[in-house]
Amino acid sequence: MTSCDFAIVGGGVIGLAIADAILAVAPDAKVVVLDKETELAAHASGRNSGVIHSGFYYAPDSLKAQLTRRGNVLLHEFCAERAIPVRNCGKVVVATDATQLAALDALHARAQLNDVPTELVSEDELRRLEPLARTVDRALWSPTTSVASPAGVVTALADRVRERGGEVRLGSAATGGGPGLLALGRDRLQAKHVINAAGLQADRVARWFDMCDDYVMLPFVGLYWYANWSPGRLQRHVYPVPDSRNPFLGVHATVTVEGRVKIGPTAIPALWRESYGGGHGFSPQDTADILRAYPDFLRSKDHDVVGLFASEFPKLSRRVMVAHARALIPTIDQKDFREKGRPGVRAQLFHVPTRRLEMDFVVRGDKESTHILNAVSPGWTSSLAVAEYVVADMKSRRAL
């Protein structure tokens, strides 16, 4: 049996950011980050769009609003410190018909409440910002939205954890645990405090500590297609007005840090957690758990579940996905999108008592353990701010 001060389950961007933040305030602490995969960024931390969000989508009293705004600043600073390229392209949100204008204006009002710079621009101004995009009457311009390499950030963050004296153990799956102890196959790791940043498995890890009896994980698959366009043809991210009834932003066009263009993602309901294509990661236990939750999800009064199914499953077709993107950028052509991107899976919590998808970050803990249960998008953008928040929360519980 080995021992440490802090054991972190999950070596994605959230787990590494928390390790880094602990070592910044407690440099003598023994911190061990555990990840079941043999390489970094194998899951959501390396499969997201890389968009560094500004934080205007979220309710002003939410953790997402607070931590995305702060995370945007911290992530830009981190990328500058570690010489990670960032494309400061900005983002436009466009209306595809006049019925969306009230929601567009509401986004702008919310941005002002969140202290996030945005501007409503005319159709002519939009053409100057992004000649390929089209809108009805007006669009929303977000100048502080950018993009970087998700895997590049995760790798650099792991490097800084190691430089500060932390240990990152890859290929080390936690198989069970409880206060002060984690099972690692036949081995054991004794820890003064366990931090759960396990992403798609976070609810299961939390149950080892009796911290998550009211949530279940409902995964959603995100698919992307890359354009064969020359770099720089699209200058800005182009997004639709989102449906406020569901926590997804719809199919959009994003520019990668290299200047490539991709469209997506979908939000297709999945029947197991690591559903990256084919039978990859299939788990009968996952499927049973998810199917048990779906009757409650279908009866939800807060979400248009039938509408979600009807809109998302057709996006398995490249033709349908391209049609959604063409509503934002009329020059998009199906023949230009032949390269599939790496699928991602959104680790979305569903609150069983209220039959609602959890819209905000969720952090729970006591003196023995801390659990980051719902670090969905914009979790990558917010990661360094989430880590600050978690460390402050741990201090308030005298766990650090």
Residue pairs with C-beta under 8 A, 6 or more apart in sequence:
1 187
1 188
1 189
1 190
2 187
2 188
2 189
2 190
3 30
3 189
3 190
3 191
4 30
4 31
4 32
4 167
4 189
4 190
4 191
4 192
5 26
5 29
5 30
5 31
5 191
5 192
5 193
6 19
6 22
6 29
6 30
6 31
6 32
6 191
6 192
6 193
6 194
6 195
7 32
7 34
7 182
7 189
7 191
7 193
7 194
7 195
8 15
8 18
8 19
8 31
8 32
8 33
8 34
8 194
8 195
8 197
9 15
9 34
9 174
9 177
9 182
9 194
9 195
9 196
9 197
9 198
9 205
10 33
10 34
10 35
10 196
10 197
10 198
10 199
10 201
10 202
11 33
11 34
11 35
11 37
11 40
11 158
11 168
11 169
11 170
12 35
12 41
12 43
12 44
12 45
12 154
12 197
12 199
13 41
13 45
13 150
13 153
13 154
13 157
13 379
13 380
13 383
14 45
14 197
14 199
14 372
14 375
14 379
14 383
14 386
14 387
15 33
15 35
15 195
15 197
15 198
16 33
16 154
16 157
16 158
16 161
16 168
17 157
17 383
17 384
17 386
17 387
18 195
18 197
18 372
18 386
18 387
18 390
18 391
19 31
19 33
19 161
19 166
19 168
20 157
20 160
20 161
20 164
20 166
20 384
20 387
21 384
21 387
21 388
21 390
21 391
22 29
22 31
22 391
22 400
23 29
23 31
23 161
23 164
23 165
23 166
24 164
25 391
25 400
26 400
27 164
27 165
30 167
31 161
31 165
31 166
31 167
32 166
32 167
32 169
32 189
32 191
33 158
33 161
33 166
33 167
33 168
33 169
34 169
34 172
34 173
34 174
34 182
34 184
34 189
35 42
35 168
35 169
35 170
35 171
35 172
36 171
36 172
36 173
36 174
37 43
37 170
37 171
38 170
38 171
39 170
40 46
40 151
40 154
40 155
40 158
40 170
41 47
41 150
41 151
41 154
41 155
43 199
43 200
43 274
43 344
43 345
44 199
44 200
44 344
44 345
44 346
44 347
44 379
44 380
45 150
45 151
45 154
45 199
45 380
46 150
46 151
46 154
46 342
47 150
47 222
47 342
47 343
47 344
47 345
48 150
48 344
48 377
48 380
49 147
49 150
49 224
49 254
49 262
49 264
49 265
50 147
50 148
50 149
50 150
50 254
50 256
50 257
50 380
51 91
51 145
51 146
51 147
51 237
51 254
51 378
51 381
52 72
52 75
52 76
52 86
52 145
52 146
52 147
52 148
52 381
53 68
53 72
53 145
53 377
53 378
53 381
54 68
54 69
54 72
54 91
54 111
54 116
54 117
54 118
54 142
54 144
54 145
55 64
55 65
55 68
55 69
55 71
55 72
55 111
55 114
55 116
55 378
55 381
56 107
56 108
56 110
56 111
56 114
56 116
56 118
56 140
56 142
57 64
57 107
57 110
57 242
57 249
58 64
58 65
58 68
58 110
58 114
58 360
59 65
59 110
59 359
59 360
60 110
60 113
60 114
62 359
62 360
62 361
63 360
63 361
63 363
63 389
64 359
64 360
64 361
64 378
64 382
65 114
66 385
66 389
67 361
67 382
67 385
67 386
67 389
68 378
68 381
68 382
68 385
69 114
69 115
69 116
70 382
70 385
70 388
71 378
71 381
71 382
71 383
71 384
71 385
71 386
72 144
72 381
74 384
74 385
74 388
75 148
75 153
75 381
75 383
75 384
76 86
76 146
78 84
78 153
78 156
78 157
78 384
79 85
79 86
79 148
79 153
80 86
82 156
82 159
82 160
84 148
84 149
84 152
84 153
84 156
85 148
85 149
85 152
85 257
86 146
86 147
86 148
86 257
87 146
87 147
87 148
87 255
87 256
87 257
87 259
88 146
89 145
89 146
89 147
89 235
89 236
89 237
89 255
90 129
90 141
90 142
90 143
90 144
90 145
90 146
90 236
90 237
91 141
91 142
91 145
91 236
91 237
91 238
91 239
92 121
92 126
92 129
92 130
92 133
92 135
92 139
92 140
92 141
92 142
92 236
92 237
92 238
92 239
93 104
93 107
93 139
93 140
93 142
93 239
93 240
93 241
94 126
94 133
94 134
94 135
94 136
94 139
94 238
94 239
94 240
94 241
94 328
95 101
95 104
95 135
95 136
95 137
95 138
95 139
95 241
96 135
96 136
96 240
96 241
96 327
96 328
97 136
98 136
98 137
100 136
100 240
100 241
101 136
101 137
101 138
103 241
103 242
103 244
104 120
104 138
104 139
104 140
104 241
105 120
107 118
107 140
107 241
108 118
108 119
108 120
108 140
111 117
111 118
111 140
111 142
112 118
116 142
116 144
117 142
117 143
117 144
118 140
118 141
118 142
118 143
119 140
119 141
119 143
120 138
120 139
120 140
120 141
121 129
121 138
121 139
121 140
121 141
122 137
122 138
123 134
123 135
123 136
123 137
123 138
123 139
125 139
125 141
126 133
126 134
126 135
126 138
126 139
126 141
127 133
129 141
129 235
129 236
130 234
130 235
130 236
130 238
131 235
132 233
132 234
132 238
132 329
132 330
132 331
133 139
133 236
133 238
133 328
133 329
134 328
134 329
134 330
145 237
147 237
147 254
147 255
147 256
147 257
148 257
149 257
150 380
153 380
157 383
158 168
161 168
162 168
172 184
173 184
173 185
174 182
174 183
174 184
174 198
174 205
175 183
175 184
175 185
176 182
176 183
176 208
177 183
177 194
177 205
177 208
177 209
178 208
178 209
179 194
179 209
179 368
179 369
180 190
180 191
180 192
180 194
180 368
181 188
181 189
181 190
181 191
182 188
182 189
182 191
182 194
193 367
193 368
193 369
193 370
193 394
193 399
193 400
194 209
194 368
194 369
194 370
195 369
195 370
195 371
195 372
195 390
196 202
196 205
196 206
196 209
196 211
196 369
196 370
196 371
196 372
196 373
197 372
197 375
198 204
198 205
199 347
199 375
200 217
200 219
200 273
200 274
200 345
200 347
201 273
202 212
202 217
202 347
202 371
202 372
202 373
202 374
202 375
203 212
203 215
203 216
203 217
203 349
203 373
204 217
205 371
206 212
206 364
206 371
206 373
207 213
209 368
209 369
209 371
211 364
211 365
211 369
211 371
211 373
212 364
212 371
212 373
214 351
214 352
214 353
215 349
215 350
215 351
215 352
215 358
215 362
215 373
215 374
216 289
216 290
216 292
216 293
216 349
216 350
216 352
217 273
217 289
217 290
217 347
217 348
217 349
217 350
218 269
218 290
218 293
218 297
218 348
218 349
218 350
218 357
219 269
219 270
219 272
219 273
219 275
219 286
219 290
219 345
219 346
219 347
219 348
220 248
220 266
220 267
220 268
220 269
220 270
220 345
220 346
220 348
221 266
221 267
221 268
221 269
221 270
221 275
221 276
221 343
221 344
221 345
221 346
222 264
222 265
222 266
222 267
222 268
222 343
222 344
222 345
222 346
223 264
223 265
223 266
223 268
223 315
223 316
223 321
223 340
223 341
223 343
224 262
224 263
224 264
224 265
224 340
224 341
224 342
224 343
225 262
225 263
225 264
225 318
225 321
225 322
225 337
225 338
225 339
225 340
225 341
226 260
226 261
226 262
226 337
226 339
226 340
226 341
227 233
227 234
227 260
227 261
227 262
227 263
227 332
227 336
227 337
228 336
228 337
228 338
228 339
229 260
229 261
229 336
231 258
231 259
231 260
232 259
233 261
234 253
234 255
234 261
234 329
235 255
236 255
237 252
237 253
237 254
237 255
238 252
238 253
238 328
238 329
239 249
239 250
239 252
239 328
240 249
240 250
240 251
240 252
240 324
240 327
240 328
241 250
242 248
242 249
242 250
243 250
243 304
245 302
245 303
245 304
246 267
246 303
246 304
246 308
246 357
247 348
247 357
247 359
247 376
248 267
249 377
250 324
251 263
251 264
251 265
251 266
251 315
251 321
251 324
251 325
252 263
252 264
252 325
252 328
253 261
253 262
253 263
253 325
253 328
253 329
253 332
254 261
254 262
254 263
255 261
256 262
262 341
263 321
263 322
263 324
263 325
263 332
263 337
264 321
264 341
265 344
266 312
266 315
266 316
266 321
267 308
267 312
267 346
268 312
268 313
268 315
268 316
269 308
269 309
269 312
270 290
270 345
271 286
271 287
271 290
271 291
272 281
272 282
272 283
272 286
272 287
272 290
273 281
273 283
273 286
273 345
273 347
274 280
274 281
274 283
274 345
275 281
275 282
275 343
275 345
276 342
276 343
276 344
276 345
277 343
293 350
293 352
296 350
296 352
296 355
297 303
297 305
297 350
297 355
297 357
298 305
298 306
299 355
300 355
300 356
300 357
301 355
302 354
302 355
302 356
302 357
303 356
303 357
314 320
315 321
315 324
318 334
318 337
319 334
321 337
322 332
322 333
322 334
322 337
325 332
326 332
346 376
346 377
347 374
347 375
347 376
348 357
348 358
348 374
348 376
349 357
349 358
349 362
349 373
349 374
349 376
350 356
350 357
350 358
351 357
351 358
358 373
358 374
360 374
361 372
361 374
361 375
361 379
361 382
361 386
362 372
362 373
362 374
363 370
363 371
363 372
363 373
363 386
363 389
363 390
363 393
364 370
364 371
364 373
365 371
365 393
365 394
365 397
365 399
366 397
366 399
367 397
367 398
367 399
368 399
370 390
370 393
370 394
370 399
372 386
372 390
375 382
375 383
375 386
379 386
391 400
394 400
